């Protein structure tokens, strides 16, 4: 990410969390964090525990984040954090650049806070009759991560959406959203149509479609992995079984038990390493209100 991309991401994060931008320039922003952003970024659990217990008005922190990417020498010599006292209180100053600790923290906070979102498509500007109302329908969008695992691993991402009005599934839903302007606030002059499917039912349809798709994939990789698993199992059996057969003397009983335990452990390790399996996880999801009925 270059400097402009970093700044764009940071400002977008601050806007989405309702933080107050006190000052903004091409090289820095000064911001008073919202309560949600402060909880996510400042690591003050005792303070927020006090606020939650007493109901006191929270006093969030103020930061001045500079986006001028410092050189490696400057990063090594300068303190990553400094403070400025003003009439309104203390301001924490930091450099935010690609690779910085603060930017990684913002990424993590965005990922945690963005696992489930509700967004609306903004109507075309200047093309909507102020006396009319556009119908919007809800879509459930889900990003699935599918892992094909054995002694090797391959992952695929599926970004699917299902219309909660009609049940239509769009397997390129993320591509559909890329060109749209989305906002977390309900736009004016629109109305939301009633859903024909519940969220649970919509998710069930997506899971059933995903299962059907995976059943029809090429399982040659799994057959090859199973063949390797059997080869490894045979190899350790050829090593351990003759050893155990010759441990028949009463003085060798304890040693035989230890070898047997080690033998079973190796079998379990090989089975876990080579056995083919498919893991499907939901990375994140959202409700997207879009115009029209599909």
N, C-alpha and C positions, 0 to 999 in steps of 0.2 A: 504494500500500500504506500502511495506517495503522501505528501503532506496534505494535499487537498482532500484526498479520500479519507484520511484519518480525521480531519476536522469535520467533514461531512457526516461521518459516522457518529462522532462524539456529539455534535449538535442534534442529530436525529435522536440519539439516545436521550439527551436532556429534554427535548421536546416531548418525547413519548412518555417520559416519567413525570411531566408537569413541573420540571425545575424552572427557576426564574433566572433568565439571562440578564445579568446586570450590565455587562459590557461585552461587545463583540467586535473583533477586527479580523482581517485576513490572517493574522499571526497568533491570536489568542482569544480566549473567552474567559469572562469572569461570571461565575454562576453560583447562586444560592440553591443548594440541593433541595428537592422535595423530600418529604418524609420517606417515601418509598426508595428513592435514590440514595438517601443517606443511610438507610438500613442496609442497602446492598453494597455500599462502597466504603463506609468509614470504619467498619469493624468495632462498633460500640455497643455490644450486647448488653452490658450492665446499664448504660444510660437508657437504652430503649426499653429494657426491662423495668426501669424506674418509671418511665413515661407511661408504659402500659399499666403498671400497678396503680399509679396515682392519678392518671388522667390529666397530667400536666400538659400544657402547650409545649410541643417539641421545639427546640432551637436547633435547626439544622446547620451544617457547616457550609462555609463559602470557600470556593476554590478559584484559583486563576491558573488555567491550563494553557501553556504555550505550545504551539505546534511547529516552531522553528526547530528542525531536526538538528540536534547538536552533533558535533564530530565525536569520534571515538575517544579522543583525548579529553574533550570537555566532559563527556559522560564519566570518565574514570576519575577526573579531578574534582568535579563539582558534586555537591550534595544533591541527591535526587529530590529533596523536599526542603523548602524554605518558607518563612512566615513573614507576613507584613501586618503590622497593627494599624488599623484605621479607626475612624470615629465610630463606624458601625460594627467593629469587632475585628477578629483575626481572620486573615485571608491566607490560605495555604497555597503556595506556588509550586507547580510541578511542570516538567516537560513531558508532553505526551506525544510519542512517536511510535512507529511500528517496531515492536519488540520491547517496548517499555512495560514495566510492571502494571502501571495504571491502565494501559490500553488492554492488556490481557484480562484485567479485572473487569473492565467494561464489556469485553467479549463474553466473559462468563456470566455476568449479570444479565446481558441481553439474551443469552441462551436460556438461562433459568426463567427469566420473565417472559420469554417469547415462546415457551413450549405450547401455550394455548392462547390464541389471540382472537379478537373480534374486530373485523375491519369492514369498511364500507367503501365502495367505489365512488369517487367524486363525480358528479354529473358534469357533462361538458359545460365549460364556462361560456356564458352569454348565449347559449342555445336552448335554454330551458324557459318555458313560459312561467313567470312567477305565480300565475294563478292555477297552474296545473300541478299534478302530482304523479311522479313516475313510480311504477310498481317495481319493487325489488324482491328477489327471492334469495334464500339462504343456501349456501353451499358449504358442506363439510370438506375441508381440505386436509389431507394427511400425508406426511412424508414418512414412508416406510423404509427401513434399512434391512436388507436381506443379506444375511451372511451364509455363504456356502463354505462349510468348514470341514477339514480333515487334518492331515499333516500339513496342508496348505490352506490358504484362506482367500476367498474372493468376496467382495461386497458390492452390492448394487443398490441404488437409491431409486425408489418409485414415488413420484409425487402425483397422487391421485385426488380427485374431487368427486363428490356425489351431490347432486341437487336434492335438497331436502324437500323440494316441491314435487318433483317428478320421479326421482330415483335414477336419473340418467347419470352414468359414470363417465368422467373425463379422465383418461389415463395420461393426458398431457396438461394437467390442470395448472402446474407451475408456469408452463409456457404461456398459458392464457392470462395469468396474473402479471407477467413481466411488464407488459405495456400499459397496465392500468395504474391510475393514480388512486391510492388507497389511503383512507384516513380512519383513525379510531373513533371519530366523532360522527354522529348521525347527521348527514347533510340535510339541508332544507329542501322542501318540495319533493319529498319521496315518501312512499308508504310501503311497509313490509307486508308481503303476502303470507298467508298462513302456511305453515309447513305441512306436507303430507306425510313425512317420515320424522320420527323422533331421532335424536342424536344416537341413541343406542341402536336403533334399527338401521340407521345409515351406516354406522360403523360396522355392524354385522354384515351388511351387504358388501362393504369394501373388503372385509376379512375373507368372506366366502369367495369373492372374485380373485383375491390374491392367492388363496389356497388352490383354486382351480388353475390359475396361471402356473403356479409352481409344480403342480402335478403333471403339467404338459411340457415341462422343460427337459432338456437333454441331461440324463443322469449318467452319462459315460464317465464323468469325473468321479461319481460315487462308486461305480463299479471298479474303477482303477484303484481308488482308495481302499476299498474292501479287499481287493487282491493284495495290496501292500500290507494291510493289516494281518491277513492270514499268513503271509510270508514271514512277517516279524514274529507272529505267535509260534509258528513252526520252528523258527530259529531258536527262540528261547526255550521251547520244550525240548529240542535236541540237546540243549546245554544242561538244563536242570534235571530232566527226568532220569537220565543215566546216573547222575550224581546222587539223586535220592534213592535209586534202586540199590546202590552199593552201601548205603548207610543203614545197615541192619544190625550192627553190633549194639548191645545195650548201652555202651559208653557213648554212643553217637546219637542218642535220642534227642538230647538238647540241641546239638548241632543240626540235626535233621529238621527239627521244628523251626529253627532260625532260617534255614535255607528254604523251607516250604513257605514261610512268611514272605521272604524276599522274592520267591518265585511268583506268588500271587500278586505282590505289589507291582512287579514288572509287567504281569499280564494286564493289570488294571491301567497302568501308565500307557501301555501300547494301545489298549482298547480306546482310552480317552484321546490319544494323539491321532490315531488313524481312522477311527470309526466316522463315516460320513454323516453329516447332520446339517440341517438348515435352521437358522435362527432368524426370526422376524421380530423386529422391534419398531415401535413408533417413536420417531425422533421428535416430532412436534406436530401440532395440528392447529386448526383455526376455523372459525365461522366467518365466511366471506359473503357479504350481502352485495349481489350484483344485479344490474337492471335486466328486466325481461324474465321470461319463463322458458327454461330449457328442459 
